[in-house]
Amino acid sequence: MTELIACLSTGKGTWGHVSRLIQDQDWEKIFLITNDFGKENFSPTKPSEFMVVDSRKPMIELRDEIKERLKDKIKCTDVALNMASGTGKEHMAILSALLQLGVGIRIVALTKEGIQEL
């Protein structure tokens, strides 16, 4: 099984996308990178770990915070990553953090055919 890391932030309809990703696949662990609003208002259907970050921080600080929060939690050599929700700044910080941690990344998305790797 694979661990899922998903950005859970802004974007119309993107929370539904993340919700279906969680619901429709068996994941070893689920990490949701979000803000306070996301943690308080998103209700995942499976056990998930919220990683609340302040996306207003400069990009390098945001990357370092995400990296620090994930470094002892990721146990797989590769992770499934979904960035349907969020901003480019958040996406860049997450990608950079994961690359610096040395894990492989598989981009996954919910499509008409189900969850697919892009």
TORFIKOL-315817 format. One record per residue (C-alpha): residue number from 1; residue in three letters; x, y, z. Coordinates in steps of 0.001 Angstrom, whole numbers, plus 524288, in hexadecimal, padded with zeros to 5 digits. Example, Ala and Ser with C-alpha at 12.3 -4.5 7.8 and 13.67 -1.06 7.14 Angstrom:
BEGIN
{n 1 | res ALA | x 8300C | y 7EE6C | z 81E78}
{n 2 | res SER | x 83566 | y 7FBDC | z 81BE4}
END
This chain:
BEGIN
{n 1 | res MET | x 80000 | y 80000 | z 80000}
{n 2 | res THR | x 803E9 | y 80E05 | z 7FDCC}
{n 3 | res GLU | x 8032B | y 81A18 | z 8062A}
{n 4 | res LEU | x 7FB16 | y 82577 | z 80102}
{n 5 | res ILE | x 7FF3A | y 83388 | z 8027C}
{n 6 | res ALA | x 7F4F7 | y 83D4F | z 7FE30}
{n 7 | res CYS | x 7F486 | y 84BFF | z 7FE43}
{n 8 | res LEU | x 7E789 | y 85019 | z 8041C}
{n 9 | res SER | x 7E643 | y 85EA4 | z 8021C}
{n 10 | res THR | x 7DF48 | y 867B7 | z 7F8BE}
{n 11 | res GLY | x 7D832 | y 8652F | z 7EC19}
{n 12 | res LYS | x 7C9E4 | y 86332 | z 7E90F}
{n 13 | res GLY | x 7C616 | y 854E5 | z 7E9E2}
{n 14 | res THR | x 7D3A0 | y 8502C | z 7ED93}
{n 15 | res TRP | x 7CFDB | y 84B23 | z 7FAF4}
{n 16 | res GLY | x 7C66C | y 841B6 | z 7F475}
{n 17 | res HIS | x 7D19B | y 83CF6 | z 7EBF6}
{n 18 | res VAL | x 7DA39 | y 83A72 | z 7F7DB}
{n 19 | res SER | x 7CEF2 | y 83411 | z 7FF18}
{n 20 | res ARG | x 7CCC0 | y 82A5A | z 7F40A}
{n 21 | res LEU | x 7DB54 | y 82759 | z 7F339}
{n 22 | res ILE | x 7DB14 | y 823CD | z 80190}
{n 23 | res GLN | x 7CE79 | y 81C0C | z 8007F}
{n 24 | res ASP | x 7D113 | y 81484 | z 7F3F5}
{n 25 | res GLN | x 7DE91 | y 80EEA | z 7F6CF}
{n 26 | res ASP | x 7E505 | y 80774 | z 801CC}
{n 27 | res TRP | x 7F05F | y 80FA9 | z 8069C}
{n 28 | res GLU | x 7FA71 | y 80BAC | z 8109D}
{n 29 | res LYS | x 7FA3C | y 81972 | z 8163E}
{n 30 | res ILE | x 7F3C9 | y 8262A | z 81240}
{n 31 | res PHE | x 7FA2C | y 83360 | z 81475}
{n 32 | res LEU | x 7F245 | y 83FA6 | z 811A9}
{n 33 | res ILE | x 7FA03 | y 84C2D | z 81077}
{n 34 | res THR | x 7F06E | y 856EF | z 813B2}
{n 35 | res ASN | x 7EDA5 | y 86321 | z 81B8B}
{n 36 | res ASP | x 7E5B2 | y 86520 | z 82806}
{n 37 | res PHE | x 7D925 | y 866A2 | z 82036}
{n 38 | res GLY | x 7DB69 | y 859A5 | z 81950}
{n 39 | res LYS | x 7DE3E | y 85275 | z 825EC}
{n 40 | res GLU | x 7D1F6 | y 857D6 | z 82C52}
{n 41 | res ASN | x 7C8C8 | y 855CC | z 820C8}
{n 42 | res PHE | x 7CD53 | y 849EF | z 8190E}
{n 43 | res SER | x 7C89E | y 83CBA | z 81DD9}
{n 44 | res PRO | x 7D02D | y 83196 | z 8178E}
{n 45 | res THR | x 7C967 | y 82468 | z 8169F}
{n 46 | res LYS | x 7D5B2 | y 81D34 | z 81AEE}
{n 47 | res PRO | x 7E001 | y 81FF0 | z 8254F}
{n 48 | res SER | x 7E868 | y 82B27 | z 82069}
{n 49 | res GLU | x 7F301 | y 83391 | z 82621}
{n 50 | res PHE | x 7F129 | y 8421F | z 8246A}
{n 51 | res MET | x 7FD7D | y 84A15 | z 822C7}
{n 52 | res VAL | x 7F980 | y 85819 | z 82501}
{n 53 | res VAL | x 802A9 | y 861E3 | z 81E9C}
{n 54 | res ASP | x 8025B | y 8707E | z 81C7E}
{n 55 | res SER | x 802BB | y 87263 | z 80DC2}
{n 56 | res ARG | x 8052D | y 880EE | z 80FBA}
{n 57 | res LYS | x 81325 | y 87DC9 | z 813B1}
{n 58 | res PRO | x 81DFB | y 87FD1 | z 809C8}
{n 59 | res MET | x 81F54 | y 87406 | z 800EE}
{n 60 | res ILE | x 82C3E | y 86F42 | z 806A8}
{n 61 | res GLU | x 826BA | y 86FAC | z 8147A}
{n 62 | res LEU | x 81A73 | y 868B8 | z 80FEA}
{n 63 | res ARG | x 82290 | y 85E1D | z 80951}
{n 64 | res ASP | x 82AF8 | y 85C5F | z 8155C}
{n 65 | res GLU | x 81F05 | y 85B5B | z 81E31}
{n 66 | res ILE | x 818C2 | y 850FC | z 81593}
{n 67 | res LYS | x 82596 | y 84990 | z 81495}
{n 68 | res GLU | x 82785 | y 849CA | z 82355}
{n 69 | res ARG | x 81997 | y 8453C | z 825E3}
{n 70 | res LEU | x 81A7E | y 839E4 | z 81C29}
{n 71 | res LYS | x 82875 | y 8352E | z 81E1D}
{n 72 | res ASP | x 825F8 | y 82B43 | z 828E6}
{n 73 | res LYS | x 8185A | y 8277A | z 82464}
{n 74 | res ILE | x 81A39 | y 822A1 | z 81673}
{n 75 | res LYS | x 81DC3 | y 8143B | z 816C7}
{n 76 | res CYS | x 81C5D | y 810C7 | z 8084D}
{n 77 | res THR | x 826CC | y 812F0 | z 7FE09}
{n 78 | res ASP | x 81CCD | y 81989 | z 7F569}
{n 79 | res VAL | x 8103A | y 820F5 | z 7F80F}
{n 80 | res ALA | x 803E4 | y 82429 | z 7F096}
{n 81 | res LEU | x 80288 | y 832DF | z 7EF74}
{n 82 | res ASN | x 7F662 | y 83A7C | z 7EC05}
{n 83 | res MET | x 7F69A | y 84923 | z 7E9C9}
{n 84 | res ALA | x 7E905 | y 84B71 | z 7E441}
{n 85 | res SER | x 7E69F | y 854C0 | z 7EF90}
{n 86 | res GLY | x 7EF23 | y 86040 | z 7F345}
{n 87 | res THR | x 7F7CB | y 86A78 | z 7ED32}
{n 88 | res GLY | x 80407 | y 869A8 | z 7E516}
{n 89 | res LYS | x 80BF7 | y 86E6C | z 7F0A7}
{n 90 | res GLU | x 806CB | y 86365 | z 7F92D}
{n 91 | res HIS | x 80919 | y 8597F | z 7EE5C}
{n 92 | res MET | x 81720 | y 85DDF | z 7EC4E}
{n 93 | res ALA | x 81A04 | y 85D52 | z 7FAE3}
{n 94 | res ILE | x 8143D | y 84FA0 | z 7FC20}
{n 95 | res LEU | x 81B72 | y 84A7B | z 7F026}
{n 96 | res SER | x 8284B | y 85053 | z 7F49F}
{n 97 | res ALA | x 826B3 | y 84ACE | z 8025C}
{n 98 | res LEU | x 823FC | y 83D2A | z 7FD2D}
{n 99 | res LEU | x 82F5C | y 83DA2 | z 7F3A3}
{n 100 | res GLN | x 8388C | y 84215 | z 7FE6E}
{n 101 | res LEU | x 833CB | y 836C7 | z 806D1}
{n 102 | res GLY | x 837CD | y 82DB5 | z 7FBBE}
{n 103 | res VAL | x 82AD6 | y 826D1 | z 7F9C5}
{n 104 | res GLY | x 82580 | y 8230F | z 7EC92}
{n 105 | res ILE | x 81944 | y 82A3B | z 7E856}
{n 106 | res ARG | x 80DCE | y 824FF | z 7E0A1}
{n 107 | res ILE | x 803E6 | y 82F68 | z 7DCF0}
{n 108 | res VAL | x 7F620 | y 82A09 | z 7DE8C}
{n 109 | res ALA | x 7E902 | y 82FA4 | z 7DAD3}
{n 110 | res LEU | x 7DAD3 | y 82BE5 | z 7DACB}
{n 111 | res THR | x 7D609 | y 82A09 | z 7CCD4}
{n 112 | res LYS | x 7C9AF | y 824DC | z 7C680}
{n 113 | res GLU | x 7D053 | y 81799 | z 7C67C}
{n 114 | res GLY | x 7D3B5 | y 81878 | z 7D4FC}
{n 115 | res ILE | x 7E08D | y 81B97 | z 7DB9A}
{n 116 | res GLN | x 7EBA5 | y 81BD4 | z 7D1D8}
{n 117 | res GLU | x 7F9F2 | y 81EF6 | z 7D211}
{n 118 | res LEU | x 7FD0D | y 82A1F | z 7C8C6}
END
